[in-house]
Amino acid sequence: MRIGFISTRLAGTDGVSLETAKWATVLNRMGHEIFYCAGELDKDSPHGSLIPEMHFHDVKNKQISNHAFGYDIKLKSEEDKSREISELKRKIERYSNKLKKEIKKFIIRYNINLLICENILEIPMHIPLGIAVTELIKETNVPTIAHHHDFYWERNRFLKNYVQDILDNYFPPDLPSIQHVVINSLAKNDLLNRRKIESTVIPNVFNFSTNPPKIDDYNRDFRKTIGLKSEDILILQPTRIVRRKGIELAIELIKKLNDERFKLVVTHHPGDEGMGYFNWLKTVAKESKVKVHWVFNQIDTHRKQKDKRKIYSLWDAYLNTDFVTYPSSYEGFGNALLETIYFKLPVLVNRYPVYKEDIRPKGFDFVEIDGEITDDTVRRVSNILKNPELKKKIVNKNYKIATKYFSYELLEKKLTTLINKVNWES
């Protein structure tokens, strides 16, 4: 089967791109041909179509998004409001029609048998794209898997809007040729209760059947390159810099550990939701007298040379890490948590809702918090780092559990079921 993945971007180290790559790997291993279509692609991405207008950072899309969610509307009357909204919807329609033509070319060019839509039919980061893909599915009846990582109603910034009718019809759409996949049981229940749409739960996974890489000549100098001393203890925050990641709690942990050897290293770029949170974090760190190494310009999906500088992979960062912080208040699942388990590292995790529902019951041994860093939290982290045998026992236990519940083998079984259903229905 020839399978086309569609998203705003399929590049970099964000959770959607990383999880898409895992699906692509497993599907390819099953014998299917994989093609990508997105507004941003990595150089080594599968064959496909790069359509820059599909990116959520596209200028026209950002204007539409700002308008739709009320960031730049200052209306004086109901008449003005009605006129502005009508013009907004005309812009959306024109844009979506243009994108629909481009995506249709992708489907025809690569003779796509199955579409997999990655987080474009639930989060309205690109409203015209969601409409374009939905209308194309309606017209062609192409078999589709809609892979939902999170829904718009889970994000406060999308709740105030001027396009509720569009959100109700397209995010997500309910069409007979679409199979819906969610990444946690809370989302499954929510989608059923809100939209009467059935879905399949496929959690985030990792390839636990392969051994992680090791320290080598390339990454051996990682700590030195980012400004750490040999005696420093590297605490890794392997996430994007957005508010729900709770990075201020990682800073608070370092502060309360009260040892200048502890250094916080944050790997991903800011900007997906503006720069305000990043700037605030820098102020918090300065006031807390915590040294934070923002290394997003030194880390990418793969090793490379850029401007005569060595760029490391995210894996290189994990390999040089002593402890991981994951204090998110909300996650669709928890990709970085699986990565941490894979690299056999201890971790601090906030008890976000999906964690409590789908991950914690499996029996993992993490340092858990409920939105604050307590004295007990500090004692537990310190004790693990001072006791190598305890650390080894914890990480090995976590690895064994994750191999059972969140492996590539589980993903292959789930995808086989979905694809067999596609073949039967088509």
C-alpha positions in Angstrom: 0.0 0.0 0.0 1.2 3.6 -0.8 0.6 5.7 2.4 0.8 9.5 2.5 1.4 11.3 5.8 0.0 14.9 5.9 0.8 17.5 8.5 1.7 21.1 9.0 5.3 20.1 9.6 7.1 16.7 9.6 10.5 17.9 10.8 12.5 18.5 13.9 12.0 17.1 17.4 8.4 18.0 18.2 6.3 15.1 19.5 4.0 14.9 16.4 7.0 14.7 14.0 8.8 12.1 16.1 5.7 9.9 16.5 5.0 10.2 12.8 8.5 8.9 12.1 7.9 5.9 14.3 4.6 5.1 12.4 6.4 5.5 9.1 9.2 3.2 10.2 6.8 0.5 11.4 4.6 0.7 8.3 7.7 0.6 6.0 8.9 -2.5 7.9 5.4 -4.0 7.2 6.1 -3.6 3.5 4.2 -0.3 2.8 5.6 2.6 0.8 5.7 5.9 2.7 5.3 9.5 1.4 5.2 12.8 3.2 3.3 16.0 2.5 3.9 19.0 4.8 4.9 22.6 5.2 8.3 21.6 6.5 10.3 18.4 5.9 13.7 17.2 7.1 16.3 16.6 4.4 16.2 12.9 4.9 12.4 12.6 5.0 10.6 10.1 2.8 9.8 11.2 -0.7 6.8 13.5 -1.0 5.7 17.1 -1.4 6.9 20.2 0.4 4.2 22.8 0.4 5.3 25.8 2.5 1.8 27.2 2.8 0.8 24.2 4.9 3.1 25.3 7.8 1.3 26.9 10.7 3.9 29.7 10.6 2.9 30.7 7.1 2.2 34.4 7.2 -1.3 34.2 5.7 -2.2 31.4 8.1 -1.0 33.3 11.1 -3.1 36.3 10.1 -6.1 34.1 9.7 -5.4 32.4 13.1 -4.9 35.7 14.9 -8.2 36.9 13.5 -10.1 33.7 14.1 -9.1 33.4 17.8 -9.6 37.1 18.5 -6.0 38.3 19.1 -6.3 41.3 16.8 -10.0 42.1 16.5 -11.2 45.3 18.0 -14.8 45.7 16.8 -17.0 48.6 17.6 -20.4 47.2 16.7 -22.2 43.9 15.9 -22.4 45.1 12.3 -18.6 45.5 12.2 -18.2 42.1 13.8 -20.5 40.4 11.3 -18.6 42.0 8.4 -15.2 41.0 9.7 -16.2 37.4 10.3 -17.7 37.1 6.8 -14.4 38.4 5.3 -12.4 36.1 7.5 -14.4 33.1 6.3 -13.9 34.1 2.7 -10.2 34.3 3.2 -10.3 30.8 4.8 -12.2 29.4 1.9 -9.8 30.9 -0.7 -6.8 29.6 1.1 -8.3 26.1 1.7 -9.2 25.8 -2.0 -5.7 26.5 -3.0 -4.3 24.0 -0.5 -6.8 21.4 -1.6 -5.5 21.6 -5.2 -1.9 21.2 -4.0 -2.6 18.2 -1.8 -4.7 16.6 -4.5 -1.6 16.8 -6.8 0.4 15.0 -4.0 -2.2 12.2 -3.9 -2.3 11.8 -7.6 1.5 12.0 -8.2 2.3 9.3 -5.6 -0.8 7.3 -6.2 -1.7 7.4 -2.5 -4.0 4.6 -1.3 -4.2 5.7 2.3 -3.9 9.1 4.0 -2.7 9.5 7.6 -3.4 13.0 8.9 -1.1 14.0 11.7 -2.8 16.4 14.1 -4.3 18.7 11.4 -7.9 17.6 11.9 -8.2 18.4 15.6 -5.9 21.3 16.6 -6.8 24.4 14.4 -3.2 25.6 14.1 -4.0 25.8 10.4 -7.7 26.2 9.8 -7.6 26.3 6.0 -5.5 23.1 5.9 -8.0 21.2 8.1 -10.8 22.3 5.8 -8.9 21.5 2.6 -8.0 18.0 3.7 -11.5 17.3 5.0 -13.1 18.5 1.7 -10.7 16.4 -0.3 -11.5 13.3 1.7 -15.2 14.0 1.1 -14.7 14.4 -2.6 -12.4 11.4 -3.2 -13.5 9.1 -0.4 -9.9 8.2 0.1 -9.3 5.9 3.1 -7.9 8.0 5.9 -6.5 7.5 9.4 -6.8 10.7 11.5 -4.1 10.5 14.1 -5.3 12.9 16.9 -2.6 14.0 19.3 -4.8 16.5 21.1 -8.0 18.4 20.5 -8.7 22.1 20.3 -11.0 22.1 23.3 -8.1 21.0 25.5 -6.3 24.3 24.8 -7.6 27.5 26.4 -6.3 29.7 23.5 -8.7 28.1 21.1 -11.9 28.4 23.2 -12.5 32.1 22.5 -13.0 32.2 18.7 -15.1 33.6 15.8 -15.2 30.3 13.9 -17.0 27.9 16.2 -19.1 26.5 13.3 -15.9 25.6 11.5 -14.4 23.9 14.5 -17.7 21.9 15.1 -17.6 20.6 11.5 -13.9 20.1 10.7 -12.0 19.7 14.0 -12.4 16.8 13.8 -14.7 15.8 10.9 -16.9 12.8 11.1 -16.8 11.0 7.7 -17.3 7.3 6.8 -13.9 7.0 5.2 -12.0 8.3 8.3 -10.8 6.0 11.1 -10.0 8.0 14.2 -6.9 7.3 16.3 -6.2 8.9 19.7 -3.2 8.5 21.9 -4.9 8.1 25.3 -8.1 6.8 26.8 -9.2 10.2 28.1 -9.2 11.5 24.5 -11.2 8.5 23.4 -13.9 9.1 26.0 -13.9 12.9 25.2 -14.3 12.4 21.5 -17.2 9.9 22.0 -19.0 12.1 24.5 -18.5 15.4 22.6 -18.9 14.2 19.0 -20.3 10.7 19.1 -17.2 9.6 17.2 -15.6 6.2 17.9 -11.8 5.9 18.0 -8.9 3.5 18.6 -6.3 4.2 21.3 -2.7 3.8 20.1 -0.3 5.2 22.7 3.0 6.7 21.9 5.6 4.0 21.5 9.4 3.5 21.3 11.7 0.9 19.7 12.6 -0.8 23.0 13.8 -4.0 21.1 17.0 -2.1 20.0 19.8 -1.0 22.2 20.4 2.7 22.7 23.5 4.3 21.2 26.6 4.9 23.4 29.0 7.7 24.1 31.3 8.0 21.1 33.9 10.3 19.7 31.2 12.7 18.3 29.2 13.3 21.5 31.9 12.8 24.1 32.5 16.6 24.2 28.8 17.5 24.5 28.9 18.7 28.1 32.1 20.7 27.5 30.6 22.3 24.3 27.5 23.5 26.0 29.5 25.0 28.9 29.4 22.3 31.6 32.3 21.2 33.8 33.3 17.6 34.3 31.9 17.6 37.9 28.5 19.1 36.9 25.3 17.1 37.2 23.2 17.5 34.0 19.5 17.8 34.5 17.7 17.5 31.2 14.4 19.2 30.1 13.9 17.5 26.7 10.8 19.5 25.6 9.6 22.5 23.7 9.6 25.8 25.6 5.8 26.2 26.0 3.9 27.1 29.1 2.3 23.7 29.7 5.7 22.1 30.0 6.1 23.6 33.4 9.8 24.3 33.0 9.7 26.8 36.0 9.3 23.7 38.2 12.5 22.3 36.8 14.2 25.6 37.7 12.6 25.4 41.2 14.1 21.8 41.6 17.6 23.0 40.8 17.2 25.9 43.2 16.1 23.7 46.1 18.8 21.1 45.4 21.1 24.0 46.4 24.2 22.7 44.8 26.0 24.6 42.1 27.0 21.4 40.3 23.4 20.9 39.2 22.8 22.5 35.7 19.5 22.5 33.8 19.7 21.9 30.1 16.7 22.7 27.9 16.8 21.2 24.4 14.0 22.5 22.2 13.2 25.8 20.6 10.8 28.4 21.9 8.4 30.3 19.7 5.6 27.8 18.8 3.3 29.7 21.1 5.2 33.0 21.2 8.2 34.2 23.1 6.6 35.4 26.3 7.0 32.3 28.3 10.6 31.9 27.3 11.4 35.4 28.3 9.6 34.9 31.7 11.6 31.7 32.3 14.9 33.5 31.8 13.8 36.0 34.4 12.8 33.3 36.8 16.1 31.5 36.4 18.0 34.7 37.0 16.1 35.6 40.1 16.5 32.0 41.3 20.2 32.1 40.6 19.9 28.9 38.5 22.1 28.4 35.5 20.0 27.2 32.6 21.7 26.1 29.3 19.3 26.8 26.4 20.9 24.5 23.8 18.2 24.6 21.1 20.7 26.0 18.6 23.1 23.2 19.3 20.6 20.3 18.9 18.7 18.9 16.0 17.1 15.6 14.9 20.5 14.4 13.5 24.1 15.3 13.9 25.5 17.8 11.4 27.9 20.7 10.9 26.4 24.1 10.8 28.4 27.3 10.3 31.5 25.3 11.3 29.8 24.3 14.5 29.0 20.8 15.7 25.3 20.2 16.0 24.3 17.3 18.2 21.3 15.0 18.1 18.7 14.8 20.9 20.1 11.3 21.6 23.5 12.8 22.3 21.9 15.0 25.0 20.2 12.0 26.6 23.5 10.0 26.6 25.2 12.8 28.6 22.4 13.2 31.1 22.2 12.3 34.8 18.5 13.0 35.5 15.4 14.2 33.5 12.7 16.6 34.4 9.2 16.3 32.9 6.9 18.6 34.9 4.2 19.1 32.3 0.8 20.1 33.4 -0.7 18.6 30.3 0.4 16.1 27.7 -1.4 14.2 25.0 0.7 11.2 26.1 4.4 11.8 26.9 7.0 11.1 24.1 9.9 12.4 26.2 8.9 10.1 29.0 9.4 7.1 26.8 12.7 8.5 25.5 13.9 8.8 29.1 13.0 5.3 29.9 14.7 4.1 26.7 18.0 5.7 27.8 17.6 4.3 31.3 17.5 7.6 33.1 15.5 8.5 36.3 12.9 11.1 35.8 10.7 13.6 37.7 7.2 13.7 36.3 4.2 15.9 37.2 1.0 13.9 37.6 -0.8 15.3 34.5 -4.2 13.8 33.7 -3.1 11.3 30.9 -0.2 10.2 33.0 -2.5 9.4 35.9 -5.0 7.5 33.7 -2.8 5.6 31.2 0.8 5.5 32.4 1.0 5.5 36.2 -1.2 2.4 36.6 1.4 0.3 34.7 3.6 0.5 37.8 6.5 2.7 36.8 8.9 4.1 39.4 9.3 7.9 38.9 9.7 10.8 41.2 6.2 12.2 41.1 4.9 15.7 41.9 1.6 17.4 42.0 2.4 20.8 40.6 5.1 21.7 43.2 8.6 20.8 44.3 8.4 19.7 47.9 11.2 18.9 50.3 10.4 15.2 49.8 10.8 15.7 46.0 14.3 17.1 46.6 15.2 14.3 48.9 14.1 11.6 46.4 16.0 13.2 43.5 19.1 13.6 45.6 19.0 10.1 47.0 18.7 8.5 43.5 21.6 10.5 42.2 23.8 9.6 45.2 22.9 5.9 45.0 24.0 4.2 41.7 22.5 0.8 42.7 19.1 2.3 43.4 19.2 4.3 40.1 20.0 1.1 38.2 17.2 -0.8 39.8 14.7 1.9 39.1 15.6 2.4 35.4 15.7 -1.3 34.6 12.3 -1.8 36.1 10.9 1.1 34.1 12.5 -0.3 30.9 10.9 -3.7 31.4 7.4 -2.2 31.9 7.7 0.1 28.9 8.8 -2.8 26.7 5.6 -4.6 27.5 3.2 -1.7 27.0 4.7 0.9 24.6 6.7 -1.0 22.0 7.0 -1.0 18.2 5.5 -4.5 18.3 2.3 -3.2 19.9 2.1 -0.4 17.3 2.5 -3.0 14.5 -0.4 -5.0 15.8 -2.6 -1.9 16.1 -1.8 -0.6 12.6 -2.4 -4.1 11.1 -5.9 -4.0 12.5 -6.6 -0.6 11.1 -5.2 -1.3 7.6 -7.1 -4.6 7.4 -10.2 -2.6 8.1 -9.3 -0.2 5.3 -8.8 -3.0 2.8 -12.1 -4.6 3.8 -14.1 -1.4 3.5 -12.5 -0.3 0.3 
